[in-house]
Amino acid sequence: MHADQLITGIAQLVTAQGPHARRGTAMSELHLLPNAAIAISNGRIAWVGPEHDWHDTAKATVDLQGAAVLPGLIDPHTHAVWAGNRLADFEARARGATYEEMLAAGGGIRSTVRSTAAAPQQELIALATPRIAALVRSGATTIEIKSGYGFSVAAELAMLEAIAALTTQTSARILATLLIHIPPTDPTERRTYIEQVCTTLIPIAAQRHLASAVDVFIEREAWHCDEAETIFACAQHHGLAIKLHSDQFHSIGGVELGIRMRALSVDHLEAAGPTQINALAASNTIATVLPGVSLHLGIPAANGRSLIDAGAAVAVATDLNPGSSPLFSTAAALALAVRSNGLTPQEALTAGTINAACALGLHDRGRLEPGCLADLLVLHSNDWRDLLYTLGANPVREVWIGGRKVQPGGTKVTT
Amino acid sequence: MHADQLITGIAQLVTAQGPHARRGTAMSELHLLPNAAIAISNGRIAWVGPEHDWHDTAKATVDLQGAAVLPGLIDPHTHAVWAGNRLADFEARARGATYEEMLAAGGGIRSTVRSTAAAPQQELIALATPRIAALVRSGATTIEIKSGYGFSVAAELAMLEAIAALTTQTSARILATLLIHIPPTDPTERRTYIEQVCTTLIPIAAQRHLASAVDVFIEREAWHCDEAETIFACAQHHGLAIKLHSDQFHSIGGVELGIRMRALSVDHLEAAGPTQINALAASNTIATVLPGVSLHLGIPAANGRSLIDAGAAVAVATDLNPGSSPLFSTAAALALAVRSNGLTPQEALTAGTINAACALGLHDRGRLEPGCLADLLVLHSNDWRDLLYTLGANPVREVWIGGRKVQPGGTKVTT
């Protein structure tokens, strides 16, 4: 083999092995290779093995001088495009205000919708670019971004177009999801919006390749299961994958609907009970937990421990958004999942790599194996566990996407 | 006035006003000045006011072009000097191991003691320097560092000497505390150690100015109140201030002892009940809460809300240490205090500035007023609340100590 590039000096190479999501006890089974090397050609991994087993040639060699190397993280749930801020809500919540009081004061999600609608595309891109850069610095190499602050066909398409344009501004690999977020308060408008979503929004988004999946927020105060089912059926008819916000505050059937319709993932699950957990364990749908939301809102964290013990495949995401999860680090989401959702470090790494990739329907990343995209992290540390252990600092030294070092990461605090 | 330096372009200047700790509802009373300027001479603040009110001259002017400026943060409780790591403990805890099982496996605090004892001073300094740099990047300008991984007179003095030497390696202002941490298991050795502490360790530390305070860890499994009282009386006899680790797991009288002996602060308080809270509220002792410990160990957070509502003066610290709080950001400790300890953003800023300074017995910092040290933060944002709001990224753009920009901070994610 004559590789484009050889990476040596890898003290520890740690990866899940694929291509399928790992569930239950298999989430702990990481492949750990000391003194490893990686050969890269055409932006993909050509070879992985012990450094002394490499006997071929490479055009260039990079010596990491003894660092831990992990697969690039995948952040499968963000709302990274928004305008305005929610600092007044943050302050009001800390003073004990209810969400209803925040809405009455002009805050809440509708304030983000107003600000986002008022922002030109260039402004949305300029605002989102440093947020994406922060996620990349923390180790994310593939990032899902949702629309959902539009609340009209035109505004949702504008958000999807901003996400598409953003893709050219960042080194990260971006996947766009069309999110059907909050329904109109008027029942007639609510029915009309579903019609517009199904007859106009989804067909245009699919035809113009503006989204690869459709997401619906299922909650007592949001969309209900029968409405979501209509939207999902339309999405699937147009060749789009489906995923759900469900069981955040109440279990009203979203998990069961998602499993029945073969959703890629059901996300949130803070209110999921044994019935939902066992159903997820018996399905191929990924259970995505969002520890930033629990931390920021002070709601109970999703029971990641029970999900894994039951046999489910768990993923973790930042849910980066201004109202309920201002968490600008994918690595920190994994570190929080160990503290808040009961994951072990091994499970958290699996949740943030291969399982997160599968939550996006992607099977060519989230692991370091021949044929996969050469997306990887170099830590400051020579022990991969520092990725999950470190709080309040960025343990990532370098982020590589497609075989190229795209961004320096944080600064060294551990050995 | 002819100042050394004028800082202009301050969109928002926010500070508590001093010199005394703020308690109860007064913790919310911040002084907020839009379009401000600060004049600096001889490393101290010479003037603060609306920019258009400045009519004097300065040798140099720095235009911040519209950023929020806050007092430099004070981190009044860290154990930033250690060798070895506790990654095995971290992994074992995530798998559900008890502390006893971790000790049996060779982990726990005694493993840090072994590693620290085995490390030469130069290694201790090299290991601690990037940790201190991380705290400074997060906004800390004065940092307390404790000994306490020595467990013998010689080893504690070696730690204090390492802290003294470290002081010359960092731009932060360092205060050293002698911590009497974990007692010997043998009752005779336990009594002997107290004797050595009082006849040798404290006198030498005081005489050589190696510590400004003595701290004792009071807990069922650590030192008891009668022992701590002996140590504290000796400390005060030698002119040192006193402070306590108390009420972390059990209330065994540490709060009451600390108040009676006029301790600067009682730190932890996770297990403090109404009696302790009301006693603190009626005292001049600062109640220091440590949200990193609650997050990392999964123990209940100290009830900051009740402490403030009762009228206590609350401070916040990272408690940076390898076993129970690997939290490398003072700003993140404040952000966590809003989520975990029930503080408002205003209260958290007070807790991390003026009250934290008072917890170290310092009255010349932690606020932006004439005569105070010119230690300050510049945020990426023009809204000071972003310091507390942002999770997983560093909202600090610049850190100034003694009127000089010492370190770039994080990267912009908010506006």
Chai-1 contact restraints between the chains, C-beta under 6 A:
chainA,res_idxA,chainB,res_idxB,connection_type,confidence,min_distance_angstrom,max_distance_angstrom,comment,restraint_id
A,L87,B,D383,contact,1.0,0.0,6.0,A-B,restraint_1
A,L87,B,R385,contact,1.0,0.0,6.0,A-B,restraint_2
A,L87,B,Y389,contact,1.0,0.0,6.0,A-B,restraint_3
A,F90,B,Y389,contact,1.0,0.0,6.0,A-B,restraint_4
A,E91,B,P345,contact,1.0,0.0,6.0,A-B,restraint_5
A,A94,B,V338,contact,1.0,0.0,6.0,A-B,restraint_6
A,A94,B,T344,contact,1.0,0.0,6.0,A-B,restraint_7
A,R95,B,T344,contact,1.0,0.0,6.0,A-B,restraint_8
A,P130,B,K412,contact,1.0,0.0,6.0,A-B,restraint_9
A,P130,B,V413,contact,1.0,0.0,6.0,A-B,restraint_10
A,R131,B,V413,contact,1.0,0.0,6.0,A-B,restraint_11
A,A134,B,A393,contact,1.0,0.0,6.0,A-B,restraint_12
A,A134,B,V413,contact,1.0,0.0,6.0,A-B,restraint_13
A,L295,B,R339,contact,1.0,0.0,6.0,A-B,restraint_14
A,P326,B,Y389,contact,1.0,0.0,6.0,A-B,restraint_15
A,P326,B,L391,contact,1.0,0.0,6.0,A-B,restraint_16
A,L327,B,L391,contact,1.0,0.0,6.0,A-B,restraint_17
A,L327,B,G392,contact,1.0,0.0,6.0,A-B,restraint_18
A,F328,B,G392,contact,1.0,0.0,6.0,A-B,restraint_19
A,F328,B,A393,contact,1.0,0.0,6.0,A-B,restraint_20
A,F328,B,V413,contact,1.0,0.0,6.0,A-B,restraint_21
A,S329,B,G392,contact,1.0,0.0,6.0,A-B,restraint_22
A,A332,B,G392,contact,1.0,0.0,6.0,A-B,restraint_23
A,V338,B,A94,contact,1.0,0.0,6.0,A-B,restraint_24
A,R339,B,L295,contact,1.0,0.0,6.0,A-B,restraint_25
A,T344,B,A94,contact,1.0,0.0,6.0,A-B,restraint_26
A,T344,B,R95,contact,1.0,0.0,6.0,A-B,restraint_27
A,P345,B,E91,contact,1.0,0.0,6.0,A-B,restraint_28
A,D383,B,L87,contact,1.0,0.0,6.0,A-B,restraint_29
A,R385,B,L87,contact,1.0,0.0,6.0,A-B,restraint_30
A,Y389,B,L87,contact,1.0,0.0,6.0,A-B,restraint_31
A,Y389,B,F90,contact,1.0,0.0,6.0,A-B,restraint_32
A,Y389,B,P326,contact,1.0,0.0,6.0,A-B,restraint_33
A,L391,B,P326,contact,1.0,0.0,6.0,A-B,restraint_34
A,L391,B,L327,contact,1.0,0.0,6.0,A-B,restraint_35
A,G392,B,L327,contact,1.0,0.0,6.0,A-B,restraint_36
A,G392,B,F328,contact,1.0,0.0,6.0,A-B,restraint_37
A,G392,B,S329,contact,1.0,0.0,6.0,A-B,restraint_38
A,G392,B,A332,contact,1.0,0.0,6.0,A-B,restraint_39
A,A393,B,A134,contact,1.0,0.0,6.0,A-B,restraint_40
A,A393,B,F328,contact,1.0,0.0,6.0,A-B,restraint_41
A,K412,B,P130,contact,1.0,0.0,6.0,A-B,restraint_42
A,V413,B,P130,contact,1.0,0.0,6.0,A-B,restraint_43
A,V413,B,R131,contact,1.0,0.0,6.0,A-B,restraint_44
A,V413,B,A134,contact,1.0,0.0,6.0,A-B,restraint_45
A,V413,B,F328,contact,1.0,0.0,6.0,A-B,restraint_46
